[in-house]
Every structure is written in C-alpha cells, then in structure tokens.
Amino acid sequence: AQQLGTPLSDQEYHQFFRSHRAARHASTACLLHALYGCQNPLVQRLDEYENHEVIPEGPICSELPGTPFFPNFCTFSFYRCTRKRYFIK
C-alpha cells in the first residue's frame, strides 16, 4: 500500500485512466476541472482517488522538464488537461 497523498504508481495510473482512454472521457474529466474548479466535490473525489485519498497541499513537483513545480495540485491537473498529457507525474 502506498502512503496517503502520494501519486499513483505507473500501474495505478494505467488503471485510473483506463476509463478515460477514449478522448471524450478524458475531455469530460478535464472539462469538469475547467468548469467547476477544484472545490467541486466530484473534482475533489477524482483528485483524491488519483493521490491515494488525499489531495496534496503546497507546491507539486513534477517530472516535466522546464516546469519543475506547480503551486498546487489543481494547477498541475489543469496543466495536464490543457496539454493532454494525462500520465505526467
């Protein structure tokens, strides 16, 4: 079992996004983030699921070259959605 608040493993990301494989499913999840923001209960539940039941606080470090951190998880999620890079950690 992973520690609460840690990102999903590669295998867990595969499972998490399996239902989002079709472009319209991923677009729908991203649209929810864009339309309702991070305070929406459904959006929060998706973010919690992605991070072992806890939405990380503070800066989020990433594996993105040139973009080492984001101020919060919501900003990071929105970035991934706009770039359509769903598996970036």
N, C-alpha and C positions, 0 to 999 in steps of 0.2 A: 504494500500500500504506500502511496506517495503522501508526502506531507501536505497538509491543508494549505491552499493558496499557491501551490507550485503549478507551473504549466503542465499540461498533459504530456505524456511521453509520445514518441512518434507513433506508436501503435494506437494509443488512445486518441491522438488527433485523427488518425485514419478512421477510427470508429465514430468519433464525434462528427466528422464532416461527411461520413458515408451517406447520410440522409441529405446532405447539401450538394452532392455531386452534380446533379443537374443544375445548370446555370440559373434556372429560375428559383431553385430552392436557396442557393447561396445569395442570390439577389434579394430574395424575400427577407432573409435574416439581416442582411445589410440595410435593407430599406427600413426595417424595424428600428435599427440603431439610429439611422438618419432622421426618421420621422418622430420617434418618441423619446429619443435620448436615453441616457444611462440610468435615469431614475425610474423608468418603466419597469414594472415587476417582471414582465416576460423577458425583456432585455437583460435585466439583472440575473434572472434564472439561467439564461443562456451563458452569460459571463461567468456565473458561479460554476456551472457544470464544466466549463472549459478549464477552470482553475481549481479543481478538486474542492468545490463547495465554498470557496472564499474568493471574493474579488480583491486582487492585490491593491494595496494602497501605495501612494507615493510614486516616484519615478519607476517606469518599467524599462528594464534593459532589454535590448533586442539583439538579434544576430544579423541585423541589417547593416551592411557596410555604409558608412556615412551618416547613419541615423542610429546612433548607439542607444538612445533612450527617449522615452515619451513621458510627459508629466503625469499621466495616469493610464489605467487600463482602457478606459473609454476612448481616449485619443489614439491609443495603439490599435484598438479594434476598428475604429473608423478609418485609420490609415490603411489597414489591411483590406478593408472593404473597397475603398476608393481605388486601390492598386490591384484588386482581385488577386491577392497573394494570401490565400486563406491559411496556408500551412506554415507561415513565417512565425517563428517564436521570438 
